Amino acid sequence: MQTIKITTSQNIDIDYEVAGVGERTLARLLDLALFVVIYILGLIVAIFVGSKIGSASTYLVLIIIYAGLFVFYDLICEIFTNGQSFGKRIMKIKVISLDGKRPSFGQYLLRWLFRIVDFTLSMQVCALLCAAVSEKQQRVGDMVAGTTLIKTHPRTSIKSIAFAPSADNYEPVFKQASLLTDRDIVLIRDVINTYYKTRNEMIVYNMADRIEKHLSITMPEKMSNMQFLQTIIKDYSHIAVQTDI
């Protein structure tokens, strides 16, 4: 299972799984299915409009519009929807630069241009083979542009967080912890784990400061940043369990 490290704004490295050939293929098929639907709808419109106007130019205009959408679809989607087309969004994968950042316009353009090699000239075979054998599941366009596709959820999941069971009469210190999400708690957990590996106190401070501002709370003077984060996790866990009951 290939992974790539994404650095958050708190300088925390989180592992994301690189999208496999299966996810990429299904995303591609979903995009093609979308254009089949558009084609059918366009055909209905063409028949209706053509019968009213009775001009061959109407059909020509619709064909040009359809062809333009088909050719530029991926480029436009990836630029304006953060590296995702319709199919990629459904499959929960996205294009990302190998340095962990959002790809630049030039990178999007390069991987789009090389669709001619990956899909058109090779009848999809080149993209399939390259993604299957390359280290980071890249097609030729990705290799040239310095991009790859990742799954949009981190490898660390909320289920992997070990919570110390709290007593039934436990009273959360920070009830505002209920405003957080599973993803927030996963990130806090990653910060704590990273601290134990690197002893970098700044990442703990930054995360504690972010949580304070986000929840509009003030950490007690005698509580350290690490204790604060651990308490937030415990409070969130307790509140979540009580909510499910």
Buried (B, 14 or more C-beta within 10 A) or exposed (E): EBBBEBEBEBEBEBBBBBBBBEBBBBBBEBBEEBBEEBEEEBEEEBEEBBEEEEEEEBBEEBEEEBEEBBEEBBBBBBBEEBBBBBBBBBBBBBBBBBEBEEBBEEBBBBBBEBBEBBBEEBEEEBBBBBBEEBEBBBBBBBBBBBBBBBBBEBEBEBEEBEBEEBEEEBEBBBEBBBBBEEEBBBBBBBBBEBBEEEEBEEBBBBBBBBBBEEBEBEBEEEEBBBBBBBBBBBBBBBBBBEEEE
